[in-house]
Amino acid sequence: MSYKNSPYFHVGRATELTGKDYILYRFLEMVPGILSWGSLFGTVALSYFFPVAAAIFIIIFDLYWLLKTIYLSFYLSRNWRRITHNLHADWDKMLSEVKHDHIYHMVILPFYSEGQETIENSVKSLLATKTDHKKIIVVLAAEGKRGKSAEHLAALIKSMYADKFGHFITTIHPEGLPGEMAGKGANISWAIERARVEVLDVERIPYEDVMVSAFDIDTVVYPHYFQCVTWYFLTEEDPYHASYQPVPFYNNNIWNAPALSRVVAGSGTFWQMTQQERPERNVTFSSHSVPFKTLYEIGYWQRNMVSEDSRIFWNAYFAYEGNYRTVSISYPVSMDANLAPTFFETLKNIYKQQRRWAWGAENVPYILFGFIKDKAIPLRKKIKTTLIQLEGYWSLATNPIFIFLLGWLPLAIGGKVFNSTVLSYNLPFITRNLMILAMLGLVVSAFVFLSFLPPAIRADGKPRTRILMFFQWLLVPVTIIIFGAIPGLDAQTRLLLGRYMGFWVTPKFNKHENPQKQVSNT
């Protein structure tokens, strides 16, 4: 029996299993937290009992971080060049060389409590794309939990825009279906099945001719997005064993967001850009595109978990026995940076969003459990994938703390004997100089960030300085700890203790002006 047909294929958490399977899965849920907390407490213990060894470890780690910064800056710069090229590519000419008129694009737009303006901005961006709008199938997916207000808003949007697309349907996801967790995954899985029945089957559109783009409701696509996805899909050697991942730019409202929010948003974009250049690490995230044929074969997105956007990759990975990958299309989509009515509400929302993303660690037990149960995937691939995934979540939760907080530990708790050594005297200078060199990587980040900013215009029409946008990157030492390591540890600790998280919807807040209009790519 293939793993796709096993009772483990869509498992969401240990409590869905029994017996030895429950015990094993529950232990695997604890692994990310054990590794992260073990590393932090181990460093403290090392600093107390073996301060010389701890100091050497800290110096080696700082050197490792410097090399990693250079490594990531290289990938960031390379992806920046790819994105710039793709934004200005002649996609009409490129597509003229391949048969593409048969391709349809199904766009799923799930919403919960977002307002009309947010939804309209997303729909309007679809109309601004340089593709045949009659080949676009829009699925506006409302949550039934929101009651009549969501139904009325969906109906209103449909009445305004339905005639401009090939097909436009609205769906209402029922509340409380068995085996579901309230969240995006359950909603879009319900919506896509309704679209299959009501559109694809009725119109006899072949499943293999449909590309599905599952977007967050604030997603604003750039004009050539569908052409770009179509070209990558049609030129991919094994197109149905791949997802197609754009780069998220959180710049819809970037000029209204506070500096901390901008830095966190930009850091998220940069991380996705570096992932695009490392295919062995790249999995689907947030807004992404997948062939309908693939989704149908694996049962759509999981309905019983938070991280459905990345889990869909791992579902496909196991369904096709490891023969699945994410194609980096190096083309952006725009979304909102975190913004709330007050500064402190914004900070709270940033933290909750980062914790929800860090909850992607729930994929670790799924992957490891699958590797134990599924004998079809080669052992070498299992080991490599395991190390990559564990290192990624461990780094998120521990590395910023190692860099900025633990360098002083041997001096503080190492005792008088250590503090009288030459090493103790030189440790602060060595770590400081290595970190100064590593911080030069922020210069690359600052210039890349500035290059993708929308027009710098305030609501009152006055030009907005970009100097602040450059120097705001000095906040990174603060943001990667408070909005990186801490929510990462928070999520892993909850998973360690079995305190499972539910899906948290990031509130949308529009302040004074309409979201950005793309101009740099027209």
N, C-alpha and C positions, 0 to 999 in steps of 0.2 A: 504494500500500500504506500502510495506517495505521501510525503509529509503534508501536502496540501489537503489531503483527505483525512488526515488524522485529527483526533480531538484536541490536539495541541496547537493547531495552526492559527487560531484566532484567540488564544488565551491572552487575557489582559493582566491578570495578577494571580498570586498564589492561591487566594481564597476561592478561585474557580476550580481548583484541583483538589484531589483527595489522596490520602495515603502517602506513599513514598514520593509520588509526584509533587504533592504539596510541600513536603519537607525539603525536597531538592530545590524547587522553584523559590521557596521562601528563603533558603540560604543564599541562592544566587541574587535575590533582591538585596541582600545585605552586603554583597561584595563591594559595590562602589563606595558605600559609606565606611566600611571597614578599611579599605585601602586609603581613603582620604584622611580619616581621623587617625588611623594607625601611623601614617606618615607624619602628621602634625605632632601627635603626642610622642612619637619616636624621636623627633628632632629635639623636643623639649628635654626628654630623658637623656638623650645623647649630650646635650649642652650641659646638663648637670653632672653626669657621671664621667663623661669623656669629652670635655670641652675642646681639647685639641682636635679630636676627630670631627666634632661638630663644626668647628671653624673651617677645617679643610673641606668638609662637605658643603658648607655655605659658599665658600669661594668657588668650588667646582660647579655648584649649581648656578651661581651668578655668571660664570663663564659660559655655561650651557645656555643660559637665558640670552646672553649677548649673541651667541651664535644662532640661536633660534630666532631672535629679532631680525638678524641679517637675512636669514633663510625666509622668514615670512614677508619681509619687506621686498625681497626679490620676487616672490610670487604675487604680492600685491601689485607691484609695478607692472609685471607681465600681464596680469588680468586687466589692469587699467588700460593697457594698450589694446588688448583684445576688445574690450567694451567700446573704447573710442573708435576702433576700426568698424565694429559691427553697427554702431550708431550711424555711421556715414556710408555704410556699404550700399551698393546698388542691388537691392534684393529682387527688384523686378527682373533685372538682367540675369541674376543667379538662378532664379526660379524658371526663367524661360528655357533653361537648359535641361530641365527635368519635367516630367509629366506630373502636374500638381492640381489640376482643376477638379479632381475627384475628392479632394480632402475637405472635410467639414471640421469646424471647430465648435465644440460644446463648451460653454463657459458657465460654471456653477458659481453663483454668488450667494453664499449663505449669510443671513443676518439675524440678529437677535433683538437688540434694542437701539440700533443705529438709526439716525434720522434720515429724512428724505434727501437732504443735500449730499450726505456721504454716499448714498446709493446712486443718486443721479450722476455724481462725478465719475463713479466707476462705469456706469452704463454709457455715459457720454464719451468716455475714453475709448470704448469699443467702437463707437461710431466714427471716431477720428482715425481708426486704423486703416492702413492702405491695403485692404483686402476686400473681397466680395462679401458684403454684409449679408447677402442671401445665403451664404455658406456658414453663417454664424448661428448657433442655437443657444439662446440665453435661457438659463434656468435660475430663476430668482427664488431662493429657498428660505422661506420664513420658518421660524420656530413657533409651533402651536402653543407653547407655554406662555408666549406673550399675548395670547388672546386675540380679540377682534382687531386691535390696533395694528398688529403685524399683518393680518390678512388684508385689511383695508389699504395699508401702505403698499403691499405687494400688488394689489389690484390697480392702485393708482399709477404706479410706475409702469405696469404692463399697458395700461390704457394710453400712456404717453409715448411709449417707445416700441410697442409690439410690431407695428407695421413697418418698422425700419430694419428689421432683421428677418432672416429666413424663417425662424421659429422663435417664439418667446413664450415660455410657460412659467407658471408660478406653482410652487408646491408648499404645502403646510405639513411640517414634520410633527406627527402626533406625539404627545407627551406620554412618558411612562411605558414605552414598549418593552416587553421582556428582554432581558439580556443587554440593555443599552445603558450607557452613561450619557447624561445630558451634555452635549457638546457638538463641536463642528463635525466630527467623524460620523456620528449618527445622523445628523441633518443631511450632509451631502450624499451619504450612502442611500438614504431614502429618496433624495431628489434625483439622483442619477438613474435609479431604477424606474421612477416615474417617467423620466425623459426617454428611457429605452422603450417603455411600453407605449407612451403617447406620441412619440416623434419617430424614433428610429424604426420601430417595427411597422408603424402605420405608413410611413413614407418609404419603407423598404430601403433604408440607407444601410449599406454594409457596415458591420461593426468595425472592420479593419480600416475603413476610410475615415474614422472619426478620431480626432485628437481632443482629449478632455483637459481643460484648464480649470483646476480647483483654486479659486482665488479667495483671499480674505476680502471682506466687503469694501475695505478702503483701498483696494488695489486699483491703481490707475496705470493702464498699459501704454507703452510708447507706441508710436505709429506703425512700426514694422514688426511688432512682436509676433503676430501670427505668421507672417512671412518667414521670420527667422526660425520659429518652431517647425514650420512646414519643411523648410530647407534641411534643417538638421535631421528631422525624422526621415525624409526621403533619401538622404545621403548616408544614413547610418547603416552599417553592414548588417546589423541584427536589430531592426527598429522596434520590434515588439517586446524585446527583452531589455528595455531601457526606459527610464523616466527622463524628462527634459526640464532642467532647472535654470530659471533666470536668476539674476542677482537682485535682491531686494534693496531698493534705495528708500530710506525712511525720510523723505524730503518733501512730502506733500505740504506740510505745515512747518517746515524747518525754521522759517524766519520768526515764527511766533513761539517756538519752543525755547525753554531756558537752556543755558549752556550745558548743564549736566545732562539734560535729555538729549541734546544734540550730540554730545560726545558718546553717550551710550548707544544712540542710534547709529552714528557713524562707525563705531567699533563693531557693531553687529554686521553692518554692510561689509566692512573690511574682512571680517572673519569669513563671511560667505565668499568673498572674492578670492581669498587664499585657498578655500576649499575647492573652488572651481578649477584650480591648477593642480590639485592633488586628487585625481579620480579615485584612488583607493580609499579616500576618506569622505568623498562627496556623496551625501544621501539627500533625498528630497527634504525640503524645508519650506514651511509657510505656503506661499503661492507657487504652484508647480503644474506641469503638464504631463499627462500619461495617455498612451493609446487606450481607447475604449475597450478594444479587444482584450488587452492585458487586464484591465480592471474587472471586466466581466468574468474572465477566467479565474481570478483569485478572490472574487466575492466582494469587490469594492473596499472602501476604507473600513477599518475596525470601528465598531460602534461602542466598545466597552473600555475605552481608554482616553487619555488626554492627548498624547502625542501622535495623533493619526497621520500627520503630515510626513513624519519620518518612518512610522511603522509600516506605511504602505510600501516603502522600499523594501523593508525586511520581509514583509509578506511575499512580495514578488521574488525576492532573493531565495527564499526557501521553496517557493512553489516551483521555481525553475532550477533547483539544485545548485545554487550559487552562480548560475549563468544569468546575471542581471547586473545592471550598472546604471549610474546616473550620468547622463550626458550634460556637460556644462555648455550652455549656449552663449554665455558671456554677453548677455543682453539684459537690460534692467526692466524692472517694474517698480513703480513708486507706491509707497504706502505712508502712513502717518507715523511721525515720531510721537512719543508719549506727551500728552498735553492735557492738563486739567484746569479747572477754574482757579485753583490756587497752587502756589509753588509746592507746598507740602503734600497736597493731593497728587501732584505730578510725581514727586519722589516716591510716594507710596505705590502708585501705579507702575512706575518703572521697576521697582523691586518685585512686585507681584508678577509682572510680565517676564522678567528675567528668571524668576523662580519657576514659572510655568515652562519656559524653554529648557531650564536645567532639569526639569522633571523628565526630559527625554532620556534620563538615566534608566527609566523603566524599560527601555529597550534592551539594556544589558542582560537582565535575566532571560528575556525572551530569546536573545541571540545565543547565549550560552546553553540554555535549556534545549534550544533547537539543535545546536551542534552535538549535544550529547545524544539526542533522540534520533536525529537524521544521519544515517550512515552513508548517504549518497554523495555528500560534499567532501572533497578531498581534505585530508587531515592538515596538509600544509596551508591550505586556504583558511581553514578554521583557526589555526594558531595565529596566522597573520592578522586576520580580522579581529580576533579576540584582543590581541595586544593593542591594535589601533584604537578600538573602542574604549578599552580600559584606560589607556593613556590619555585619551581625549577628556574623559570625565574627571579623571584624577587631576589633570593639569588645570582644568577649569576651577576646581575647588581648592587647590593647594598652592599652585605656583605663585599667584600674587601675594599670598601670605608669606611664603618663603622669601620672596624678594624684598618686600617692604617692611615686614614686621619681625622676622626671626633672626636677622643679621646681628642684632644686639644681644641675643640670648646667651651665647658663651661668655660675654663680658659681664652680663647681669647675674648669672647664676653659676658661672664656672668656677668661682672661688678665687682665693688670693693667689694660689700657686699659678693658675693659668693667667691671671691678670698681670703677673710679673714677667711673663714671657714676651719675647719680641713679636711673636705671632699675634698676641692680644693687642699689642700697640699698633700693628700694621693692619689688622682686620678691618677697622672702619674705613681706612683710606683705600684699601683694595676693593672692598665691596662698593664704596661710593664711586670710585673711578669706573668700575665695570658698569654700574648702573647709569652713570652719565653717558657712557658710550652707547648703552642700550637705548637710552631715551632719545638718541639721535634718530632712531627709527620713527619717532613721532613726527619728524619733519616731513618724511615721505607721506605719512598718513594725512598730515595737514594739507599738503599740496593736492593730494588726490581728492580729499574732501572738498576743497575749494573748487576744483575743476568740475564737479558735478552739482554744484549749487544752482537752484533756480534763480530767476531774476531777483536782485537785492532791492526790493521795493517795499516800503512800509505801506500800511493802510492809508497813511496821510500823503503818500506819493513821494516822500523824500528818499533818496538813495540810502541804503544801509551799508555801513562800513563792513569790510571783510577782515579787518585787522583782528577784531575779537574772535572771528571764526578760526583764525590761525592760532592765536595764543590760548584758545580754550582747551587745546590738547594737553596743556600742562596739568589739566584736571585728571588725566588718565590714571596716575597712581591712586587717586581717590576712587574713581569709578570702577576700576577693575577689582578692587577689594569689596566696596560696599554694594556694587551692582553686578559683581561677577563671582568672586569667591564665596561671599556670604550667602547669597541665594543658592549658589551651587551646593554648598554644605547643607543649607536648609533643606533643599530637595532630597539630597542623598540621605540625610538623617531621617527624614520622614519615611523614605523607602526602607531604610535600615530597621526602623521601629514598626513598620507596617501601618503607618498613619497615612493612608493613601490620599492623594490629592484629587479633587474634582477639576472640571474645566472652568477656568476663569476667563471671562470675556473682557478684553481691554476696552475700557470706556473711550468713546470718541468725543472730542470737544473741538468745535470750530470757533475761532476767535477772530472776529472782525472781518476777515477776508476769505475769499474763496481759496481752495487748495491750489497749489501751484499748477501752472500750465506748462507742459513740456515745450521748450523752445530750443534747447541745445541739441536736439536730435531731429529737428524738422528739416 
